[in-house]
Amino acid sequence: MTLISTDGKEFCFLDPGYSPEKFKLPERKGRVDTSRAPFLYCDIEVMDGEVTTKPYPKYHLFSPKR
């Protein structure tokens, strides 16, 4: 996945494995806003919960130099 942006409450991301059915599975239903696909949105807590079991950094956020 590629995180595109955040407003401090939710992430906008792209998922190379996205399909309309992927987020209709019972364990994923209602966790991701797919109404603007391929740009997907979810609460930061949702994304954080999905990656807490990994032993390496969860994610990195970059911003352009100003």
C-alpha positions as CSV (number, residue, x, y, z in Angstrom):
1,M,0.0,0.0,0.0
2,T,1.0,3.6,-0.6
3,L,-0.2,6.2,1.9
4,I,-1.0,9.3,-0.1
5,S,-2.0,11.8,2.6
6,T,-3.4,12.3,6.0
7,D,-5.4,15.0,7.7
8,G,-4.4,13.8,11.2
9,K,-7.6,11.7,11.5
10,E,-7.6,9.4,8.5
11,F,-5.2,8.2,5.8
12,C,-5.8,8.3,2.0
13,F,-4.0,5.4,0.4
14,L,-3.7,3.3,-2.7
15,D,-3.8,-0.5,-2.5
16,P,-2.3,-2.4,-5.4
17,G,-4.5,-5.4,-4.4
18,Y,-7.7,-3.4,-4.4
19,S,-10.8,-4.9,-5.8
20,P,-14.4,-3.9,-5.1
21,E,-15.0,-7.2,-3.2
22,K,-11.9,-6.9,-1.0
23,F,-13.4,-4.6,1.5
24,K,-16.8,-6.3,1.5
25,L,-15.3,-9.3,3.4
26,P,-16.8,-9.6,6.9
27,E,-13.5,-8.9,8.6
28,R,-12.9,-5.7,6.5
29,K,-16.5,-4.5,6.0
30,G,-17.0,-0.9,7.1
31,R,-13.3,-0.3,7.9
32,V,-12.4,1.4,4.6
33,D,-14.2,4.1,2.6
34,T,-14.1,2.9,-1.0
35,S,-16.5,5.6,-2.4
36,R,-13.7,7.4,-4.1
37,A,-11.8,4.4,-5.3
38,P,-9.0,3.9,-6.3
39,F,-8.3,6.4,-3.5
40,L,-9.2,4.6,-0.3
41,Y,-9.7,6.2,3.1
42,C,-9.6,4.8,6.7
43,D,-9.1,6.1,10.2
44,I,-5.5,6.2,11.4
45,E,-6.4,3.8,14.2
46,V,-7.7,1.2,11.6
47,M,-4.5,1.3,9.7
48,D,-2.4,1.3,12.9
49,G,-4.3,-1.8,14.1
50,E,-3.6,-3.6,10.8
51,V,0.1,-3.2,11.1
52,T,0.8,-3.6,14.8
53,T,1.9,-7.2,14.5
54,K,4.8,-6.5,12.2
55,P,8.3,-6.4,13.8
56,Y,9.5,-3.5,11.6
57,P,8.3,0.1,11.3
58,K,4.6,0.3,10.6
59,Y,4.8,3.0,7.9
60,H,6.8,6.0,6.9
61,L,5.3,9.4,6.0
62,F,7.3,11.7,3.7
63,S,6.6,15.3,2.7
64,P,8.2,17.5,0.1
65,K,10.9,19.9,1.1
66,R,9.6,23.4,1.5
